[in-house]
Amino acid sequence: MSFRGWLPLAMFLAGRAWSAEAPPEILGVSSTLLTPGAILSMAGGHLGTPSKCTAPPSGIDPPVYPIQLCGTQVFFGDQPVGLLYVSEGQINFQIPKDGPEDGSANLRVIYNGQSSKPLTMLAGFEKMTVRLDRPAYTDMPVWLKVEFRSGSRTIQYPSQLGPAGFGCNEVEVRRNGKLLTQLPGSVWNRGGMSFSILNCGGYGPTPHGFENRLPLHLLYRFDEPGTYEVQLAVRDSVGASKIQFQTEWTPIEVLPGNHYQRAQWLEDVRSRHPMDAAELLSDVLPSLLGLPDEASLAIVKSYLDHPDEGVRRFAENGLYYWPEGSQAGGLRH
């Protein structure tokens, strides 16, 4: 059986000489999360017989796998797991379907009476949570930080099209139990393109430090201080009915800002005038949008002729936050 995703590890193992008396050693597992019922692969040394052993068909649907194969057992905590394939450097196994849905668990391999050191891993299902990326103030950018329990998933922003570039990520905000209305300028699916055919991909790579963030202020106006609640849903594709992950309603606190704070921040952006396309798309331009005033418009306009096409398109889409009769209305295509 193949182990393609682990080629570098396999090459590493090939260079090591394993003593016949050495105990099993676990070097890695094909997932960071031990999910109930998942079939995973393990790489290591002296995990089993030099010859390859494959579990015979059980004749049952769904199949039931043996808990011992060619002298090898794998334990999930104190519970033996089903084995699909065993060799000296690889084991394919199934996490028990009644395994814990949260917390952590140890994996151990026993071969010829010798046990490996336990490998402690997260157990259960993937979970997504949200929090503010930084303190939020009225009439200032409000960025949401998204975190996955396993750390192996990411949220891409901006998406190629969609409301404010959120793509497959749908955010609702409420205050005092009442849902907020999305800003009119946040609807970027223009030109007659169908929402359902769009994918979840981003404009490009996200710089380090700007990953897994969404600009709430591009969808909702935070002009009053106080406690708001946020819920994020991630779908398989734009417009799809199936939700992959959804957070609980999570409270966030928006602090009172002031005119001087916003004016100073805009002046800092104007004087620095960053030109890196990845930073502009992931942070600078989305931070400027949402609250249409003359100072922010002047900065956005300066990027309409940026050498990067994605930056130009993002800046032009952002002009829809300003009303038709404004200077921005005449710049829109």
Secondary structure, DSSP 4 states (H G I P E B T S, - for coil): ---GGGHHHHHHHHTSPPPTTPPPEEEEES-SEE-TT-EEEEEEES-S-SS-EEPPP-SSSS----S-BTTEEEEETTEE-EEEEE-SSEEEEE--TT--SSSEEEEEEEETTEEPPPEEEEES---EEEEESS-EETTS--EEEEEESSS------SBSSSGGG-TTEEEEEEETTEEPPPPGGG----SS--GGG--S-BSSPPPTT--SEEEGGGTS---S-EEEEEEEEEESSTT-S-EEEEPPPEEEEEE---HHHHHHHHHHHHHH----HHHIIIIIHHHH-SS--HHHHHHHHTTTT-SSHHHHHHHHHHGGGS-TTSGGGGG--
